[in-house]
Amino acid sequence: MDAGYAVKLQKVERPTNRSYYINLPVALAEALDMRKGEEFTWIVEDKNTLILKRKKFRKPRTLKEIKS
């Protein structure tokens, strides 16, 4: 088993559409400095691997920035 955060896929069916949702754990979103409204793109690498990529590149934080 891989180390990481386990999530479950949710399916929502409404009269006008069907959607699937994956919730991101808060700890992971905070570690990645994700912000409300930020846009991401899913990239399908293969049937077992999805890559979530920011649409707008952000410079990685330095350790000094994290400590302050």
KEDO-315858 format. One record per residue: residue number from 1; residue in three letters; y, x, z of N, C-alpha, C in turn. Coordinates in steps of 0.1 Angstrom, whole numbers, always signed. Last residue first. Example, Ala and Ser with C-alpha at 12.3 -4.5 7.8 and 13.67 -1.06 7.14 Angstrom:
BEGIN
NODE; 2; ser; -22; +128; +71; -11; +137; +71; +0; +129; +79
NODE; 1; ala; -57; +132; +78; -45; +123; +78; -33; +132; +78
//
This chain:
BEGIN
NODE; 68; ser; +318; +82; +91; +331; +78; +95; +332; +63; +95
NODE; 67; lys; +292; +86; +81; +294; +88; +95; +307; +83; +100
NODE; 66; ile; +295; +81; +53; +287; +72; +61; +290; +74; +76
NODE; 65; glu; +310; +103; +45; +316; +90; +44; +308; +80; +52
NODE; 64; lys; +292; +124; +50; +304; +124; +57; +311; +110; +56
NODE; 63; leu; +272; +118; +31; +269; +117; +45; +282; +116; +53
NODE; 62; thr; +286; +99; +4; +282; +112; +10; +279; +109; +25
NODE; 61; arg; +275; +74; -19; +283; +78; -7; +278; +91; -2
NODE; 60; pro; +277; +75; -55; +269; +75; -42; +278; +80; -30
NODE; 59; lys; +298; +56; -74; +295; +69; -70; +288; +68; -56
NODE; 58; arg; +285; +30; -94; +293; +34; -82; +289; +47; -77
NODE; 57; phe; +285; +12; -125; +281; +24; -117; +291; +27; -105
NODE; 56; lys; +279; -20; -129; +290; -11; -128; +286; +1; -119
NODE; 55; lys; +254; -32; -126; +260; -32; -139; +272; -22; -140
NODE; 54; arg; +227; -16; -109; +240; -21; -109; +246; -21; -123
NODE; 53; lys; +193; -27; -113; +203; -17; -116; +217; -23; -115
NODE; 52; leu; +160; -29; -105; +173; -35; -102; +184; -25; -104
NODE; 51; ile; +131; -30; -122; +141; -21; -117; +154; -29; -116
NODE; 50; leu; +97; -39; -116; +111; -44; -120; +120; -34; -114
NODE; 49; thr; +64; -36; -124; +75; -29; -120; +88; -35; -125
NODE; 48; asn; +42; -47; -136; +41; -45; -122; +54; -40; -116
NODE; 47; lys; +45; -48; -163; +42; -61; -157; +41; -59; -141
NODE; 46; asp; +73; -25; -166; +60; -30; -170; +57; -42; -162
NODE; 45; glu; +101; -27; -164; +95; -14; -168; +80; -17; -173
NODE; 44; val; +127; -47; -169; +113; -48; -168; +107; -35; -173
NODE; 43; ile; +156; -48; -150; +149; -41; -162; +134; -42; -159
NODE; 42; trp; +182; -68; -141; +168; -65; -139; +163; -59; -152
NODE; 41; thr; +215; -59; -130; +206; -62; -142; +192; -59; -138
NODE; 40; phe; +242; -72; -110; +231; -63; -112; +223; -68; -125
NODE; 39; glu; +274; -75; -96; +265; -79; -106; +254; -68; -108
NODE; 38; glu; +287; -88; -66; +284; -77; -74; +273; -80; -84
NODE; 37; gly; +290; -109; -48; +295; -111; -61; +293; -99; -71
NODE; 36; lys; +290; -89; -20; +289; -103; -25; +296; -103; -39
NODE; 35; arg; +275; -56; -24; +286; -65; -20; +285; -79; -27
NODE; 34; met; +255; -30; -11; +257; -41; -20; +268; -50; -15
NODE; 33; asp; +247; -5; +1; +261; -9; +0; +264; -20; -10
NODE; 32; leu; +221; +0; +6; +226; +2; -8; +240; -1; -10
NODE; 31; ala; +220; -8; +32; +217; +6; +29; +222; +10; +15
NODE; 30; glu; +224; -36; +28; +234; -27; +35; +232; -13; +32
NODE; 29; ala; +200; -43; +15; +213; -45; +9; +224; -37; +15
NODE; 28; leu; +182; -36; +35; +181; -29; +22; +195; -31; +15
NODE; 27; ala; +188; -53; +56; +188; -38; +58; +189; -31; +45
NODE; 26; val; +185; -78; +44; +198; -74; +48; +198; -58; +49
NODE; 25; pro; +162; -81; +17; +164; -80; +31; +178; -74; +34
NODE; 24; leu; +167; -104; -9; +168; -90; -5; +170; -89; +10
NODE; 23; asn; +147; -129; -23; +157; -125; -14; +156; -111; -10
NODE; 22; ile; +143; -142; -54; +138; -131; -46; +149; -128; -36
NODE; 21; tyr; +135; -172; -72; +144; -164; -63; +136; -153; -56
NODE; 20; tyr; +135; -191; -101; +127; -182; -92; +137; -174; -84
NODE; 19; ser; +140; -224; -113; +145; -210; -110; +135; -204; -100
NODE; 18; arg; +146; -250; -136; +136; -243; -127; +141; -229; -125
NODE; 17; asn; +167; -279; -140; +162; -266; -143; +152; -261; -133
NODE; 16; thr; +171; -306; -135; +177; -300; -147; +173; -286; -150
NODE; 15; pro; +156; -313; -112; +155; -321; -124; +160; -315; -137
NODE; 14; arg; +143; -282; -100; +153; -293; -99; +151; -301; -112
NODE; 13; glu; +124; -260; -81; +124; -269; -93; +133; -281; -91
NODE; 12; val; +121; -228; -72; +128; -240; -70; +128; -248; -83
NODE; 11; lys; +100; -204; -57; +102; -212; -69; +110; -225; -65
NODE; 10; gln; +102; -171; -45; +103; -185; -43; +106; -192; -56
NODE; 9; leu; +83; -143; -36; +90; -150; -47; +90; -165; -44
NODE; 8; lys; +88; -124; -7; +80; -134; -14; +89; -140; -25
NODE; 7; val; +87; -89; +1; +94; -101; -1; +85; -111; -8
NODE; 6; ala; +86; -59; +20; +79; -70; +14; +87; -82; +13
NODE; 5; tyr; +100; -28; +15; +102; -41; +21; +94; -51; +13
NODE; 4; gly; +79; +2; +20; +91; -6; +15; +92; -19; +22
NODE; 3; ala; +51; +19; +8; +61; +17; +18; +73; +10; +12
NODE; 2; asp; +22; +5; -8; +35; +12; -9; +44; +9; +4
NODE; 1; met; -12; +8; +0; +0; +0; +0; +12; +9; +0
//
